[in-house]
Amino acid sequence: MFDFFAVSTEGGSKDPAFRLEKRFINYLISFPFARKSKDKADGVESEVQEQKRRLLQVEQINYDERERLARARQRYQDRVSDELHENIYRRILAQLDDRDYIREKLIPLPEKLPDLLDILSTKAASMRRIEDIVQGMDWFHNGVLKTVNQPPFIDQRKQSKKVKLENLRTAMSFMGTENLRLLAPAYIMQNWLPPSTQPFTLFRRKVWEHSLGTAIIAQAIAERQQLKDPVLAFTLGMFHELGKVALTKLYLRVFDEIQREMAIASINDSSPERHSALISITPDERFLRNLMLEQDKRVSYIVSEGWGLQRVPISQHLQNFHQAHDVDDFDSDYAKVLSQANAFCEFRMLREVELASVEEGSHLLRRYDVDAGLVAELNTLNLKRPKFNVPK
């Protein structure tokens, strides 16, 4: 199915590093989908096949007949689904050619976000100026107040004065510009995540977990390598998966549009069987996976290219990260750091759910020059919380 795609994670490469990277995309979409795809690649017998093997001969005859009818229905369903998704694919490609649509409808940029990121990168940033810029940015306001009233910040306030901070200026002053520069990309990334990604129920949580983990790892590697701006590495980590977020939003939106259009057409054509098949189709994991493989790097760059940042060169580093095919292709130290952080975070997340072996991980990490010494340091990191500079 979906042979209109140029790329797929089905079959293919013998490179274990490449296979692991593709498996991670499966995992972001759905854990059962990733497990099923891994089992298929490993040649593990499916539960249905095992059940069939155990059936008695009489039961087998009945089972075979039911299965034959089910296969016939499924073949028809697959043909209709393929037609539906080819129409979806064409409309998605057309909309991806409209860069304004991507930036305004999928990943809408708050009007003064570039000003905020730029001013936070300067040492002379005043709280009054920052407060003026963030007026109307509820996501920033709510994020700051929530963070400042949780550990580790609340732990540093005297026991007798552990009152809840509710004034934005006071909260920002307590946190300081260094922490605000770390947190602003995290707040906006959370704001960009779709509120619902049914039926891909884990996508929102997993892409957030991966973005935050990659950001924390990238900052740590940048500090280890003594790069000039480790916080820039953190920011790149937070934003590097925007393409996947945009494509998930777009697919779910276009799926609903095309399915509705084709279902109405089937009613007008008096095609009840076709109508029943159409309305029973749900968004497909394989389609979204292949769409990400084919388009997500391009979309990430399109999004960041339009930001017009003056002091924070996000787009040029993301462009190098997305265009590099090998570790020798990196012109930017920050892009290489991002690639190392991304690879380590992918492996760590897959390893936690037994979707990757140590051997597979070693292939992936070697591909991006992540040596044993660096792995030992990164294994000590808490990937759930950024490295704050907590005031005394």
Stockholm file with secondary structure:
# STOCKHOLM 1.0

chainA/1-392         MFDFFAVSTEGGSKDPAFRLEKRFINYLISFPFARKSKDKADGVESEVQEQKRRLLQVEQINYDERERLARARQRYQDRVSDELHENIYRRILAQLDDRDYIREKLIPLPEKLPDLLDILSTKAASMRRIEDIVQGMDWFHNGVLKTVNQPPFIDQRKQSKKVKLENLRTAMSFMGTENLRLLAPAYIMQNWLPPSTQPFTLFRRKVWEHSLGTAIIAQAIAERQQLKDPVLAFTLGMFHELGKVALTKLYLRVFDEIQREMAIASINDSSPERHSALISITPDERFLRNLMLEQDKRVSYIVSEGWGLQRVPISQHLQNFHQAHDVDDFDSDYAKVLSQANAFCEFRMLREVELASVEEGSHLLRRYDVDAGLVAELNTLNLKRPKFNVPK
#=GR chainA/1-392 SS CCTTCSCCSSSCCCCHHHHHHHHHHHHHHCHHHHHHHHHHHHTCCCHHHHHHHHSCHHHHHHHHHHHHHHHHHHHHHHHHHHHHHHHHHHHHHHHHTCHHHIIIIISCCCTTHHHHHHHHTSTTCCHHHHHHHTTTCHHHHHHHHHHHTSTTTGGGSCGGGCCCCCCHHHHHHHHCHHHHHHHHHHHHHHHHSCSCCTTCTTHHHHHHHHHHHHHHHHHHHHHHTTCSCHHHHHHHHHHTTHHHHHHHHHHHHHHHHHHHHHHHHHHHTTCHHHHHHHHHCCCCHHHHHHHHHHHHHHHHHHHHHTTCCSSCCHHHHHHHHHHCSSGGGCCCHHHHHHHHHHHHHHHHHHHHTTCSCHHHHHHHHHHTTCCHHHHHHHTTCCTTSCCCCCCC
#=GC SS_cons         CCTTCSCCSSSCCCCHHHHHHHHHHHHHHCHHHHHHHHHHHHTCCCHHHHHHHHSCHHHHHHHHHHHHHHHHHHHHHHHHHHHHHHHHHHHHHHHHTCHHHIIIIISCCCTTHHHHHHHHTSTTCCHHHHHHHTTTCHHHHHHHHHHHTSTTTGGGSCGGGCCCCCCHHHHHHHHCHHHHHHHHHHHHHHHHSCSCCTTCTTHHHHHHHHHHHHHHHHHHHHHHTTCSCHHHHHHHHHHTTHHHHHHHHHHHHHHHHHHHHHHHHHHHTTCHHHHHHHHHCCCCHHHHHHHHHHHHHHHHHHHHHTTCCSSCCHHHHHHHHHHCSSGGGCCCHHHHHHHHHHHHHHHHHHHHTTCSCHHHHHHHHHHTTCCHHHHHHHTTCCTTSCCCCCCC
//
